[in-house]
Amino acid sequence: MLAGRDPERAAIAALLDAARSGSGGALVVRGVAGVGKSTLLVDALTTAADLRVLRTSGVESESPLAFAALQRLLWPLRTRIDSLPAPQASALRAAMGEAEGEGDRFRAFLGTLSLLADAAEQTPLLVVVDDAHWLDEASAAALLFAARRLQAERVALLFAARDGDARRFDADDLPTVVLGGVTGTDADALLSARAGTDIDPAVREQLVTGTGGNPLALVELAGVLTADQLTGRAPLPSPLPLTGGVERAFLHRYRSLDEPAQRFLLVAATDDTARLTVVRDAAECLDAADTALDAAERSGLLRVDGDTVTLYHPLVRSAVYRAATSAQRRAVHRVLADVLTGDPERRAWHLAAAADRLDEDVVAALDGVAERAAARGGHEAAAAARARAAELTVGGEARGRRLYLAASSAWLGAHPSRASALARAAAADVTDPLLRSQLLALQGQIEWNTRSLNDGYDLVLQAAELAADVDPAPAAQLAMLAASLAAFGARSPRTVNPTALVAEPAPDAPTRVRAAWALLQGFGAVARCDWGTAAESFRCAFVLTDADPVDDHVLQPNLGIAAMLIDDDERGLRLHEQQLTAARRAGALNMVEHALTRGAHFQIATGAWSKAAAAAAEALPLTVGTGHPGLSALPTAQLALVAALRGDDAADRHLDRVAEIRDKHPVGITDGLVADLAHWARGLRSAAQPATALHHLMQIEGPVWRRLAALDLFDAAVRGDREDLARTWLAELEQFAAGTELPAATAVVEHGRALLDDEGDAETHFRRALAAHTDSPRLRDRAATHLAFGEHLRRARRRVDARDHLRTALALFEDLGATPWAEQATQELRASGETARRRDETTATELTRQERQVAALVRQGLSNRDVAAQLFVSPRTVDFHLRNCYAKLGVSSRAELTALRLDL
């Protein structure tokens, strides 16, 4: 019975109405055990007669089984899987256990979204997930992925999750309602319906106080208290029968049964298939036959519907299971394993639960579970299986290897804390040098991504040293990785030079080996500020991989890092676009996020700010659910910087969010980068106060960002009467420009010399800067030089000469959307005697970030389904945004959209 809950019912009704109208969404119903979450879900179903309903629930004993809950949910839709794009269909069939897989986890997630969206095309869809806190982690991740991307779908996703349990359903970013206790007439209704009599108001208040208004507790009390007690004619017992929790009432009923019925209930509580044939066969092995089933049903603790067995409440399961002795539980797990011969995953876990000593047969079964789970992308399940297998393995190398594999799976499953703990446990048993090197590298990766760059670097150094004595191939890769970290400022107490760990490869060595060596030398040169050697080495790696492209998950990102370190913008844009395309095609969500955020650096540098903002906005939701909340700091900081460059007040909101993320979560290797972006953005926001701007800009530590912000640093220092600082920065830039010979660096150096000139050569330096800018893609720097030169000429009373530069500056700044500098250029033009005309702005500036992404991909000739796959949304969402693009841009077809001249 549902009493009250009007606000919660209204929230669910709004969710369903939105789905009917094509605006999908999700809602999480939270509350403690017995508060009525499941009853509220049942009530929702009564209002959804016109919707198609899919249901699943989490099961405690099933939580180690990858995608178990998702398989049940999507089973009615399985015939539609073949209509999905082939990569999604393949990954989803693997997740459903119907085919072999290759660990395409995020393709399975996208396939889940696509399948739900496809099913909703015919009839709006209500997806109900009860006991979400007990979902296996792969299913939870898939459903949360879908829940965050429903948008234009006719899908309502309704979760119910228990609070106060050991496991928690992490969905704090989704709309949530929290159920509390009932009081007053609502409590009266529950008590009276169960007791069959009116309840004395004073008694009701005592019961509400004693139970916190928990509906299930009230119903159970109404069933055990006498009519005299409920009507106030007799005192209530003290303490109340439910003191210690609602489970006590269930346990009392359970212990009132005879032993065979108790055994039958224990089997049902331990089973996770909910199939009567399984429970019955296992119970018969324990001499609990049909008479035991009858008694269990009569107790009200168990229900049978066809071949489905359900328990009255989830607390029945935990109460009954915990009441059994360890020997009784092992016996039940053993017989369940015996009857589940056709279900290797469940059988293995029951065998593992039954084992009380080392058992190689059980270990082999768990190894098989781990391999199959990993192949389906169920990395959490693989980690759990390998960890349990390690517990049942004789100590030594075999145990250590299993713990290492468990740690690797936990890391891939986005559980860094668990991965770190498993890796530490593995370290006690791993002695093989190569395996220990791999373990140290994994620990380093976890460390630099989630906690400390320096500690991560130290671990990778140790890994490289170990590998160098065993195998030169992994040693070279690890040494290159260590040198890359050092180039970003990582430091270690050990005096080890990564570049000295491996010998130069032979001229006929594979391209990836020679390219890794070149990168190693380049990173080493960056660490000692030898920019000439760095540029030469990096360009060698670029030439090698241009001639013979390699697909290497370590080498490719480090080529992009190399381009960043020497300001090779064109190379960086090309590399990250290639990485992004490959990651989208592969459905590799983590690599999509990496390519988007690293590529945004070069887009910011070259003035492609709309693209940079779109990339950061797309990356931001991809960081949710990775297990690393700190990852969201980088795209948020990028959004803050782009907003600051445009003079948009949204920059302040983004900066506050960056500070909050850094305060609450470890950011790892990107923390220094995030801090530099934030300092630059704050400096830009304070440009009108040179001293304040200089305070923020002086705190930029990374050479890459000091160079990008150089003109702002020069401007603030000169206006703030700190030419000494400007000359220090100029000397740093002169060293970089001389070593790399990059036009962009030369232009900034000449600009700085012009600002600091005291010998009457400023015009010469400005003209040299502009000459260098003609070969540089950094449009904002070019515009800034035109503006500064125009100001210089106007102050020298050469107004006519100044106007050409000021007009050029204004046009460039308007193209960039750099409002503060456009306004400054306009003011300078007025001061020169010319009134600037405001240019018409293209309606493309009115597109939202997602509309820009959709339009850009459609203009490449991609279909809606292909665009959806690349953006990790559904085709219907793409169609929704595309129609908005048509309306805003005044076109009616893909051909017209493609023909428009747009900067997307």
PEFEN-V952217 format. One record per helix or strand of 2 or more residues. SS is the DSSP state (H for helix, E for strand). FROM is the first residue (numbers start at 1). LEN is the number of residues. Records with the same first field share a line. If there is no record, write none. Layout:
SS=FROM-LEN ; FROM-LEN
This chain:
H=6-15 ; 37-10 ; 60-3 ; 68-16 ; 86-10 ; 105-16 ; 132-3 ; 137-11 ; 184-12 ; 201-11 ; 215-10 ; 227-5 ; 247-9 ; 259-12 ; 276-10 ; 290-9 ; 314-10 ; 326-14 ; 344-11 ; 360-16 ; 379-13 ; 397-16 ; 416-12 ; 433-18 ; 453-16 ; 472-16 ; 498-3 ; 511-17 ; 531-17 ; 555-11 ; 569-18 ; 589-18 ; 609-15 ; 629-18 ; 650-15 ; 668-18 ; 690-8 ; 703-6 ; 710-10 ; 723-18 ; 743-14 ; 762-12 ; 779-17 ; 799-18 ; 819-13 ; 843-4 ; 849-10 ; 864-8 ; 875-15 ; 894-6
E=25-7 ; 52-6 ; 125-6 ; 155-8 ; 176-3 ; 302-4 ; 308-4
